[in-house]
Amino acid sequence: MRTDVQMWTRRALHLVVGGCLATNAVVGVRALRHEIVVDFRYAPSRMFDAAHVEMIRRIDAVVPPEVPILLVCRKDDIWLNRLWQRALYPRMSFVVNVEHPSAGEDLHALSKKFGIGYALAVGRPPANSEFVWQIAFPPLPGYRPAYWLGSLRR
């Protein structure tokens, strides 16, 4: 049988647990509301700094919106291409690691299959590609490599 002490201890524990759950729910809802406001109101302008936005604007001025862009990189710079994939969205883009043994075939096959007319290279562009590297962008603040935008050889 339960004693009065056990019953009161059990009720006190239920009260403490209920208070913790209620506090977590209130704090969580307030934080979620704040994050949703920040995500939907400020996220597009916060994702990239002014230098990125200027490069995106220059790329959009050169490359027609319906033309996919090939993102070319080396193994160490693959995360930068993921960033550029986000920057160029909703434009279709493909990432190719130029250090991969089949990179030359990948460039050629993707260019033909998807009608790719332009490529953006992170770092030094591959010399043996089908692209004519026309526009050199300086390195962005905080990033090591420069960028090159090129069009497909006709």
N, C-alpha and C positions, 0 to 999 in steps of 0.2 A: 504494500500500500504506500501511496505517496504521502509524504509528510507535508505540512504547511510550508516549510522552508523550500522543499523541492518544487512545490507548485508555484511559489512566488519567484523562485529563481528561474523557472521555465518561462513564466510570464514576462519577467524582466528581460530575458534573452530575446523573446519574441518582440518585445518593444524596441530593443536596441537594433535588432536586425531589420525591423520594419522602418525604423528611423533612417538607418543607413541606406536602405533601398530607396526610400522616398527622396533623400538628399541626392543620391546618385541620379535618380530620374530627373529631378529639377535641374541639376547642374548639366546633365547630358543634353536635355532639351534646349537649354539656353545656349550651350556651346554649338549644338547642331544648327540652331537658327542663325547664330552669328556666322558659322562657316558657310552655310548656304548663301547668305547674303554676300559674303566676300567672294566665294567661288563664282557666282553668277554675275556679280556686278563688276568685279575687278580682275578676275583671272586672265582674260585675254590681254589686258594692258600690262599685267604684271609678269606674264610668262617670259617675255623677252625684253631686253634693255633697248635703249635707243639705237645702238649700233646694229643689233639684230634686225630691228624694225626697218631701218634704212636699207639693209641688204635685201630683206624680203621685198621691199618696195621696188628696188632696182631690178630684182629678178622678175617680179610680176610685170614690170614695164617691158622687159625683153621677151619673156616666154609667154606665148598665148595660154590662157587658162585651161584650155582643153588638152594641151600637150603634156604628157607625163614627163617627169624629170627623173633621171637616173642619179642616185646619190652614190658616189664612188669614194671609198676610203681604204685605209689600211686597218689591220686588226686592232691596233691600239686606239684608233679614233672612232670605233663603231658607235660609241655612245653619242658622239657629236652628230652622226647621221640620224640617229633616232630623234635627236632634238630638232634637226632640220625636217624630218618627216612630219613632226608636229607643227613646225612653222609653216610648211607648205600645204597643210591640210586645208581644204578638201581635195586639192590637186593630187592625182595619183603619183606615187613615187616608189622607186625600187632601190634597195640597198645592195651593193655588190662590194665584197671585200677583194681588193685588187691583188692581195698577196695569195689568194687561193689559187691553186694550180689551174683551175678551169675558168679563171676570171675573164680571159680573152673571149672564150666561147660564150660565157654568160653575157658579156657586154653586147656581143653581136646578136645573140639569140633574143635577148630582151628588147634590143633596139628594133629588130624586125617584127617580132611578135606583137608588141604593144604600141608601135608607132612612136617610140621615144625620139624626140628631136633634140633634146638638151640634156646635159649632165652637169651636176655640181660636184666638184671634187674637194675633199678635205685634205689639206696638205698639198704636196707636189702631185700634179695629175700624172696619170700613166702616159708614157710617151708612145706606147704601141697601141693606142686605142683608135677608135673610129671618130673621135671627137676633136674638133678644132677648138683649142682653148683660147677664148677671146677676151674675157673680162677677168681680171685679177682683183680680188677683194683683199684688203689687209686683214691681218689677224684681228679677231675681236678681243676686246679687253678681257683679260683673264684666261684666254685660250692660246695655245701655242701655234697651231697651224694657220696658214693663210687659206683662202678659198679661191677656186677657179670655176667660172661658168663657161661651158663650151657648147657649141652646136654640133650636130651630126654632120660628118662629111657627106657631101652630095655626090 
